[in-house]
Amino acid sequence: MTADPQALDVAQWRDRKRHLWLMGLIAPTALFAMLPVVWVLNQQGWHAAAAAPFWIGPVLLYVLLPALDLRFGPDGQNPPDEVMERLENDRYYRYCTYIYLPFQYASVVVGAYLFTASDLSWLGVDGGLGWPAKIGLALSVGVLGGIAINTAHEMGHKKDSLERWLSKIALAQTWYGHFYIEHNRGHHVRVATPEDPASARFGETFWEFLPRSVWGSLRSSWELEAKRLERAGKPTWHPSNDVLNAWAMSIGFWGVLIALFGWAVLPFMVIQAVFGFALLETVNYLEHYGLLRQKVGSGRYERCTPQHSWNSDHIVTNLFLYHLQRHSDHHANPTRRYQTLRSLDGAPNLPSGYATMIALTYFPPLWRRVMDHRVLAHYGGDITRVNIHPRVRERVLAKYGAVPA
């Protein structure tokens, strides 16, 4: 009897990224890896150059990851259906996300110490750090805070109560605990519609989107929790309010840091938090830019499909972001663990990984040159099917030959 080749392939299938997922720990450990470099540079008398390693976070985000995405390109591997259950139940993968948190908070505490210390002679520094090093340090800690929001995103979708609490803990660094509510119960319901504050509109710049998403998501999370507690017969200001108890974690953590390092730590905490949640918002901006779910006969929006999320299968950034770039499958299966997410046919694809695209969002003319024609092509040239920003709606419709409503 001849063995079934497909069965043999499934039996022999291995996740080639299994051990590579530990690359996700590079961001929360990068600061520790740079301290010996700082010491060596100071020992050589290169004190000005010794400030550069503190900028490891922005260098990793804006230089190294895009270069590695260009070098290694798309992944190309999807797990077969037959191995999905085994992969989902393999606890190794969830431990890869759990372990992020102790390194995350160790880096924040060490960063706070370095930012405020007046005697760093053990590091070869005469006195404390100068402001070029301090700003780089705060931004680097902000990068790991931004990636921590994605780690929280992975755990916050799960049904396990431990993982949900770990999600809130990961968000405490950046004061973004309300994301736990808004993303799961707001964004996933309203995604790719004008009502969703976290879905960017065609012609909307990132700088317009940022405040709209930040404040809109905060307001939405509060309203969602207020309605949930009202249905449960509880007041809005109740300890079980998940927005309040998530913010309480931030208050507690920031309070401990201020008690340990004094008020001088406050600029560090503010810079890293703002940069961290701004990174999340850049990802929100590029994930659904211009995409629109159409309304069906009942007046409701059509079901979210793979066509309503921008994807990228570039392997390196996916390893850092736990397959966040396989975003269509995530919206179709929100509780599916990252290791089983697939690259789906029919989903619109970005020209490169998220790390590359993040930098483009800061420059609206460049972003629109790269993305607007892709949005239009995705809808076969029909601009009326696009989620257009109200500010430019008439101009855009006129430009592409449609009659404004």
TAJOUR-V499755 format. One record per backbone hydrogen bond with DSSP energy under -0.5 kcal/mol. NH is the residue of the N-H (numbers start at 1). CO is the residue of the C=O. If there is no record, write none. Layout:
# TAJOUR-V499755
nh co
NH CO
NH CO
This chain:
# TAJOUR-V499755
nh co
5 3
8 4
9 5
10 6
11 7
12 8
13 9
13 10
16 14
18 15
21 17
22 19
23 20
24 21
25 22
26 23
29 25
29 26
30 26
30 27
33 29
34 30
35 31
36 32
38 34
39 35
40 36
41 37
42 38
43 39
44 40
45 42
46 41
47 45
50 46
51 48
52 49
53 49
54 51
55 52
56 53
59 55
60 56
61 57
62 58
63 59
64 59
65 60
67 63
68 64
69 65
70 66
71 67
72 68
73 69
75 313
78 76
83 80
84 80
84 81
87 83
88 84
89 85
90 87
91 89
93 90
94 90
95 91
96 92
97 93
97 94
98 94
99 95
100 97
101 97
101 98
102 98
103 99
104 100
105 101
106 102
107 103
108 104
109 105
110 106
111 107
112 108
113 109
114 110
115 111
116 112
117 113
120 127
123 120
124 121
125 120
127 125
129 114
134 130
135 131
136 132
137 133
138 134
139 135
140 136
141 137
142 138
143 139
144 140
145 141
146 142
147 143
148 144
149 145
150 146
151 147
152 148
153 149
154 150
155 151
156 152
157 153
158 155
164 160
165 161
166 162
167 163
168 164
169 165
170 166
171 167
172 168
172 169
173 169
174 171
175 172
176 171
179 176
180 177
181 178
182 178
183 179
184 179
184 180
185 181
186 181
186 182
187 182
188 183
189 186
190 186
191 187
193 190
196 193
197 195
199 196
200 198
200 284
202 387
204 201
205 203
206 361
208 205
209 205
210 206
211 207
212 208
213 209
214 210
215 211
216 212
217 213
218 214
219 215
220 216
221 217
222 218
223 219
224 220
225 221
226 222
227 223
228 224
229 225
230 226
231 227
232 228
233 230
234 229
238 236
241 238
242 240
245 241
246 242
247 243
248 244
249 245
250 246
251 247
252 248
253 249
254 250
255 251
256 252
257 253
258 254
259 255
260 256
261 257
262 258
265 262
266 263
269 265
270 266
271 267
272 268
273 269
274 270
275 271
276 272
277 273
278 274
279 275
280 276
281 277
282 278
283 279
284 280
285 281
286 282
287 283
288 284
290 200
291 288
293 192
296 300
299 296
302 294
308 305
309 306
310 287
311 348
312 325
315 73
318 314
319 315
320 316
321 317
323 318
324 321
326 323
327 325
330 326
331 327
332 328
333 329
336 333
340 337
341 337
341 338
344 342
347 344
350 311
356 353
357 353
358 354
359 355
360 356
361 357
361 358
362 358
362 359
363 360
364 362
366 363
367 363
368 364
369 365
370 366
371 367
372 368
373 368
375 371
376 372
377 373
378 374
379 375
379 376
380 377
381 376
382 379
383 381
385 382
386 383
387 290
388 386
389 202
392 389
393 389
393 390
396 392
397 393
398 394
399 395
400 396
401 398
402 397
404 402
